[in-house]
């Protein structure tokens, strides 16, 4: 995976509401990760934009927030998440803020998703990635990109089955059959 955008942004802390300078990396899979500094040693937090983000506000759309000293309201940016968390950011300039907003919006909708699972590679080409409510990614083969002018596009269905035992009756029956077989064979060997 590659970086889509990286750079310094001011972030307002959640408890003390102080402005802190953080290094932000937006990855091609839609993860926005921010660190204490540019060395990327200590991760502060991360947001998966296609799953977690529900809105991005800029400038005067930003609510209940005052910009840091020396910055205008046009440099402000807010990321509103599904869990109710709002990340308030401030860019160096209005142009930088606009570039971050467009890049973040693009990562919410046009993310090129890669998944690294037990098969140690990315999902194959032509794969649609579907996200469950808990953020887990499922790969679905996407075979029909266009159905024609009058045709209806077929729907992909994802069926997830979880293994379970209903009441362990099969296990008990197997143990009973094994004991009966052992007794029958045991008495047979006493004869010889």
N, C-alpha and C positions, 0 to 999 in steps of 0.2 A: 504494500500500500504506500501511497505517497501523500505528502502534504498538499492541501489545496490552498491554504493560507496560514501564515504564521506571523506573529508580531506581538508588540506590547500593547496592553489595554489597561486602563484603570478599572478596578472592580470594587464595588461597595461591599464591605463585609456585612454579614447577615445580623450579627448581634450588636456591635458597636457603631455600625453605619459609617465607618471610616473608609476612605479611599485608599486602596492598596494597588501597587503596580504588579501585574502578573503577565507571564508569557503565555500566549494562547497558540495552540496548534489545532487546525481543523483538518482532519484526515479525509481521504477520499471515500471512506465507508460511512461518513457522517458523524464520527465522534469528535466532539469539541472537548479538548483536554486543556486544562490550565494548570500552570506550575508556579512555584515561588520565583524562579528565575529562568534564564535562557539555557541553563545547563540541563534542565529537565530531570533533575535529581528527585525532587519532591512534588508529587502530584497533589494539587489542592482538591480538585474535583473533576468530573467529566460528565458530559451530557451527550446522549445519542440523539442527534437532531431529528431523524425521521420518526423516532419512537416517542421521545420525551417532550419535544418542543411542540407547543400548540400555537404560539404567536411570537412575532418579533416586532417590537415597537422601536420607533426612532424619533428623536427630536422632541417636539411638543406632545407627541403621543405618549411619552413616558410619564407614568403617574407616580405621585407621592415621592418625588426625588428631586434633589437640588444638585446641579453639577458641581464638581470641585472648583476651588478658587482658580480664577483665570480661564475657565472653560465656558463655552456657551452651551445652551440647552440643545443646540443643533448637533453637538458631538455626542449626545447621549444615545444609548442603545439598551433595550431590555429584552431578555429572553424569558418568556413565560412557559413554565413546564407543567406537565399533566399533574404532578403531585402537589401543585400549589406553590412551588418554589419560583421566585423571580430573581434572575441574575441581572443586576444593573451594571452597565459598563459605560466607559467614557473613552472615546478615541482621541488621538492627538489633534485631528482636524475634522472638519465636516466631510471632506472628500474621503478620508480614511474610514469614517463612520459609515458613509454610504457604500463603500467597497465591502466592508464587513457585513452590512445588512444584506446586500445582494448575494454575497457568497454564502451566508448562513441560510437565506431563503432557498437558494439553489440546492444546498445540501439537504434541506428538509424534503424536497420534492424530487430531485433528480440524482439521488445518490446511487453511485455504482457500488453495489453491495458485494463484498467478498466475505466468504465464511471459511474459517479455518477450523476444521473439525477433526474427527479421528482419522480421516484419510489424508491429512497433511497437505491439502491443496485448496485452491479456490473452487467455488462452485463452477461447473462447466458452463460454457457459453450457451445462451438460450435458456437460462434458468431464471425463474422469477423467485424472489425471496419474499416470503410472507412472514410478518412479525405477529406473534401472539401477544395477548394483553400483558404478559409478564416480561416481554422484551426478547424472548427466545426466537431465534430465526429458524425458519423451515424452508428448505429449497424445494421448489416445485418446477418440474419441466414445463416450459412455456412453449408450446409447439405451434400455436396458431396466432401469429402476429397480426394478420389481416384476413378477414373472412370474405372479402369481396364487397361489392357495392350493395347487394340486396341481402346477403346472408347475415345471419346472426353469429356473432363470435362465440365459439363454444366456451364454457366455463371450466376452469380447472378446479377440481375438488381435492381438498387435502383431508385425508382420514388419518387420524392419529389414534393408534390403539395402544393401550397400556396393558401390560401383562398383570394378571391378578389370579388369585386362587379364591374361589367363592367360599368354600367351607372345609377345605382339606379332606373331603370324603375320598377323593382319588388316592391320596397318600395313605389313609387308613386302610382302604381296600387293598392297596398294593402290599402293605405290611402284613395283612392277614393272609394274603395269597402266598407271600414268601414264607411265613411261618408254617403254613399247611404243607407246602412243598418240602421244606426242610424236615418236618416230622415224617413225611411219607418216605423221603429218601433215606433218612436215618434208620427207620425200621427195616428198609430194604437191605441196607448194608449189614445189619446185624445177622441176617440169614447167611450171608457168604462168609 
